[in-house]
């Protein structure tokens, strides 16, 4: 008597909103099984082969590692052992030096420290200082950002000259946020097509020694003017909405409110890339700031611009 075994079909998850076919999956399996690469080497190789790039032609390698791990969880591939345990955006060790140690307290108001400028981090020295400040003074510490990113040093002017007062990071948006998605009025199709028009303020630090009233909201007003052009120059995508997530047990989001950001509600305690409704993250308040009056019209388009 003949017996048949029922084969359960597992749907291949989309990659950044892009449908992945069985042919693409076979290519992934071939590269994984034959090349002996690390996870990030695999990511760069397959992204290059399949043309999975940003608008500025750089590879989507960091997002791809997350997608590979999702495939492994579904039993579709077997990855090499990760060299570094932890999240998809691993915490990196940062050597702390005297340049990030607390400095003499600076007090006053914004008018006492103008002009305030945002210096885009470009040199290795600027990046080292940025990492140190975040690692030493930000409660989340330093992590490799997920996807696209830009960093800034906040510079203020004192009697002694310009000094670094803090730093900022902007990166790729959260994949799915219920409060944000409902407010925009997104369908799944339009969200997948236009998600990269949103940029997330993923780090914001004013150094503890800088106690200047109104500085944080003033910095956010500078961001609104400078970031869109810098982001477009780097990634050839013009953002129309900023977002951020404020851990409600720690902060009220006062500077965002003062800078006219809009509070949309709270998250449900899920990670930024969680598609399976797993909970466990701290509850955060969702804030957004429109950069274009037509932001909702642009974000609801169901075709890429």
N, C-alpha and C positions, 0 to 999 in steps of 0.2 A: 504494500500500500504506500503510495507516494505521500510525503508530507511536505508542507510548504512553511517557510518561515516568514512571518510578516516583518517587513523592513520599515522601520520608522523613519520618515523623512524629516530631517531637521532643516528648517529654513536658514539660509545663509544670511546673517545680519548685514544690513546696509553699512557702507563705509562713508561717514560724513554726509549722509543723505543720498548717497549714490548706490544704485542697485548693483549687486555683485553677482555675476553669472557663474555657472558651474565651471566654465572654461577658466575664468580668473582664479577660482578656488583650486583647480588642478595645478595651475602655475604656482600658486602659493605653496601647495603641498610639495611640489617638485623642488622648489628652492629650499624649503625647510629641511627636506630629507637628504638633499645631496650636497649642500654647500658647507655645512658645519659652521655657520655664522652665529654671532651673538644676536640677540633680539633686535638691537638697534641696527646692526649690519643687515639683517633680514629686511627690516623696515625700509632702509634706504635702497636696497636692491630691488625689492618688489615695487616700491613707489616709482622708481625709475623705469622699470619694465612696463608698468601699466599706465604711466603718465599721470599718476596721482600727485598733482602739484597745486600750489597756490597760484593766484593770479600773477604773482611776481616770479613764477617758475621755480620757486624753491619747493623741495619735497615735503610732503605731509607726514614725516617720519614719526613724530611723537604721537600723533593721533593713531597712526598705523599700529604702533606697539600695543596700544589699548585694544584695538580691533583684533589683533592677533591673539591676545589673551582671552578675548571673548570667544573666539573660534575654539580655543583650547578648552574652555569651560563647557562648550557645547559638544565636545568630543570630536570635532571636525579635523583637528590637527594635533600634533604633539610637538611642543616647543622645547628648545634646549633649556637647561636649568638656568634661571635668572641669576646673573652675577651679583645683583644687588636686590635684597629683599625690600618690600615696602610697597608704596602706592605707585601708580603710573607716573607720577611726577616725584621722583625720589628726593628725599632730603639730602642735600649735599653738605659735606663738611666744609666749613669756612674758617680759615685761620684768622683769629681776632688779633688786632694790633692796637697800638696806641691811637691810631687815627679815628677809631670808632668809640674810644672811651668818652665818658661824659665830660663835657666842656663847661666853662663858666656859664652861669645862667644868663640868658638874654631875655629881657622883659620889655613890655611896652605894647604898642599897637602897630598895625600894619604901616601906618604913615611914618613910623620911626625906622622902618627897615626897607623902604622902597628904594630903588626898584627891586621887585621880586621876579626872578626868572626861572624858567624850567630848562635845565641843561640836559639835552638828550645824551644818554650814556652811549659812548661810541668807542673810547679807547679802553685798553686792558686795565689801566690804572683807575679809570672812572668806574669800570665794572667791579673791580676789587673793592673799591670804597663802598659802592652801592650794596654789594653782598654783605660786607661787614656790618653796615648800619642795620640792614634787615635782620641779619643773624643775631645781632646783639640786642636790638631794641624792639623788634616786632614780635608779638606773641605767637604768630604762626611760623616764625623763622624763615629761612631761605629754602625754597624748593625750585627745582627746574620748572619753569612755567609750561603749561599745557598748550601746545599749538603756537600760534603767532604771538609775538610779544614786543613791547617797547618799554624802556625804562628811562626814568628821569631823575636827576638830582635837583632838589629845590635849593636855590641860592637866594640869600637875602643880603642886604647891604647894611653894614654897621660902620661905626667910626673907624674900625680897623680895616675896612674893606669888605669884599665879598666873602661870605662863609656859607658852608653847606648846612641847611637847616632840616633836611629830611629827604625823602625820596618817594617815588611813585612807580608802580608797574601797571601796565595795561596788557591784557592778553585775550585769547579767544574766549567767546562767550560760553556759558553753561549750555549743555545740549538741550535740556528741557526744564523749564521752570513754570509751574502751573499758573502762578499769579501773573507773571510776565506774559506768557503765551495767551492767556485769556484777555488781558488788557490790550494787547496788540490786535487780537481777533484773528489769530493764525489758524489755518488749517495745517495738517501735517505736511502737505505738499509745499505750501508757501513758507513754512518754517524751515524746511530742509533747504529750500532754494535761497532764502534770504538771511539765514542765521548769521552768516559772516558779516552782515551789515551792522551787527551789534558788537561792541567792544567792552570787555569787562575790566573795571578797576580792581585788580586783584591784590594790590598792596598799596597802602598809603600810610606813610610814617612822618610825623613831625618829631624830631629828636626831643627827648625829655628835657634837655637843657634849654630848649627854645620855647619860651612861654609868652608868645606874642598873640595878643587877642585878635581874633578875626583872620589869622594867617591861613588856617586850613581852608576856609570858605573862599578866601582870595585866590589861593592856589587852584581850587576847582574852577574858578572863573577863567583863569589862564588856560587851564586844560581844555575848556570848551572851544577856545579859539585856536590853540596850537595842535592838539592831538589829531583832528581830522586830516590836516595837511600832511603831518608826519606819517600817519598810518597809510594814507594813500601813496605817499612817496615810497614806502617800504613794501606794501603788499598789493598795490593797484586796486584796492577796494576802498570806497569812500563810506565810512560809517555814518549811520543816521541816528543811532541811539547808544548811549552809554548805560551800563548797569553796574551795580555793586551789591555786595551782600554783607550786612553788618550783623555780627554775632550779638544777639539782643541781651544776653546776660552780661556782656562786657561794655557795650556802647549803645548810645541812643541814636546815633546818626545825626547829631546836632549840626555838624558842619555841612552835611549834604542838604539838610533842610534849609539852612541859611543861604546855600548856593542855589536854591530853587529846584533841587532834585525832587522827584515825586516818589512817595512811599506807596508801594503796591500791596503790601501785606507781608506774609511770612512764608518761608520755605516749609517743607514737611520733614526736614531732617534727612534728606537724601543727598548723596554725593553729586558732583557737577556733571558726571557722565552716566549716572544711574538710569538705566532703562528698564530694570526689573523690579523697581519699587522697593529696593532694600533700604531700610532706615538705619539710623544710628549716628548721623551727623548732628552737630548742634543746630538748633533752630536759629535761622537768620532772617533779618528784615531785608526785603527786596526794594532797592531804590533804582530809579532810572532817570536819565536826562536826555530829552530829544535834542538832537543836533541839527535837525532839518524839520521845517514846518510840515513837510509832506511825508514824515517818517512812516506813518501808518500806511499810507498809500503805497510807499516803496516796499515796505516789509510784507505787505499782503500780496504782492505780485507772485504769480505761480510759475513765472519763468525767470531764469537768471538774466540780470541786466547785461 
